[in-house]
Amino acid sequence: MFILSINTMLVVYVIFMAVILLLVLFIVIGKAIERKKVQKSAMAKEEQSQEGISGAGKAAIAMALHLYYGVHDNESDVITLKNIQSRYSPWSSKIYGIQ
């Protein structure tokens, strides 16, 4: 028969209780986070109902205004590429590195 000493049994008991304590702690924290999410979503719905216009409605109004006014900038379709030579900077030079 396998007999554990008192010290070994105490260590096993402490570890077991620590695991149970962590499990309870994670469950409580998870419920608190879930409660905050529910409150935030309820507040968002309340604000949306106070505004009277949903996000989809705002997008539809913006698209209608864009199509009605037809505002768009005219571009010249010219691309200019310039070769710019940068000055020497010793910040990335390897000769000043620590040896």
C-alpha positions as CSV (number, residue, x, y, z in Angstrom):
1,M,0.0,0.0,0.0
2,F,1.2,3.5,-0.9
3,I,1.5,5.7,2.1
4,L,2.2,9.5,1.7
5,S,3.9,11.4,4.4
6,I,2.1,14.3,6.1
7,N,4.2,16.9,4.2
8,T,3.4,15.4,0.8
9,M,-0.3,15.3,1.7
10,L,-0.2,18.9,2.7
11,V,1.4,20.0,-0.5
12,V,-1.2,18.0,-2.6
13,Y,-4.0,19.6,-0.5
14,V,-2.6,23.2,-1.0
15,I,-2.2,22.7,-4.8
16,F,-5.7,21.2,-5.0
17,M,-7.2,24.2,-3.1
18,A,-5.2,26.6,-5.3
19,V,-6.6,25.1,-8.4
20,I,-10.2,25.3,-7.0
21,L,-9.6,28.9,-6.0
22,L,-8.3,29.8,-9.5
23,L,-11.3,28.1,-11.1
24,V,-13.7,30.0,-8.9
25,L,-11.8,33.3,-9.6
26,F,-11.9,32.7,-13.4
27,I,-15.7,32.0,-13.3
28,V,-16.4,35.2,-11.3
29,I,-14.2,37.3,-13.5
30,G,-15.9,35.8,-16.7
31,K,-19.3,36.6,-15.3
32,A,-18.3,40.2,-14.5
33,I,-16.9,40.7,-18.0
34,E,-20.1,39.3,-19.5
35,R,-22.2,41.5,-17.4
36,K,-20.3,44.6,-18.6
37,K,-20.7,43.5,-22.2
38,V,-24.5,43.2,-21.8
39,Q,-24.6,46.7,-20.1
40,K,-22.6,48.2,-23.0
41,S,-24.8,46.7,-25.7
42,A,-27.9,47.9,-23.8
43,M,-26.5,51.4,-23.6
44,A,-25.6,51.3,-27.3
45,K,-29.2,50.2,-28.2
46,E,-30.6,53.0,-26.0
47,E,-28.4,55.6,-27.6
48,Q,-29.4,54.4,-31.1
49,S,-33.1,54.6,-30.2
50,Q,-32.6,58.1,-28.9
51,E,-30.9,59.2,-32.1
52,G,-33.7,57.9,-34.3
53,I,-31.4,57.0,-37.2
54,S,-29.5,53.7,-37.4
55,G,-26.0,53.3,-38.9
56,A,-27.5,51.8,-42.1
57,G,-29.8,54.8,-42.4
58,K,-26.9,57.2,-42.0
59,A,-25.0,55.3,-44.7
60,A,-28.0,55.4,-47.1
61,I,-28.3,59.2,-46.6
62,A,-24.6,59.7,-47.2
63,M,-24.7,57.6,-50.4
64,A,-27.7,59.5,-51.6
65,L,-26.0,62.9,-51.1
66,H,-22.9,61.6,-52.8
67,L,-24.9,60.4,-55.8
68,Y,-27.0,63.6,-56.0
69,Y,-24.1,66.1,-55.8
70,G,-21.6,63.9,-57.7
71,V,-18.7,65.6,-56.0
72,H,-15.4,64.2,-57.2
73,D,-12.0,65.7,-57.7
74,N,-10.5,65.8,-61.2
75,E,-7.1,64.1,-61.4
76,S,-4.6,64.8,-64.1
77,D,-3.4,61.1,-64.5
78,V,0.2,62.2,-64.4
79,I,2.7,60.4,-62.1
80,T,6.0,62.1,-61.3
81,L,8.9,60.1,-59.9
82,K,11.8,62.0,-58.4
83,N,15.1,60.4,-57.4
84,I,16.0,62.0,-54.1
85,Q,19.5,61.4,-52.7
86,S,19.5,61.5,-49.0
87,R,22.4,63.0,-47.0
88,Y,24.8,60.8,-45.1
89,S,23.6,60.0,-41.6
90,P,25.9,58.1,-39.2
91,W,23.0,56.7,-37.2
92,S,22.9,53.4,-39.0
93,S,26.6,53.2,-39.9
94,K,28.3,50.0,-38.9
95,I,31.7,51.7,-38.4
96,Y,30.5,53.3,-35.2
97,G,29.3,50.1,-33.8
98,I,30.5,48.6,-30.5
99,Q,33.3,46.1,-31.0
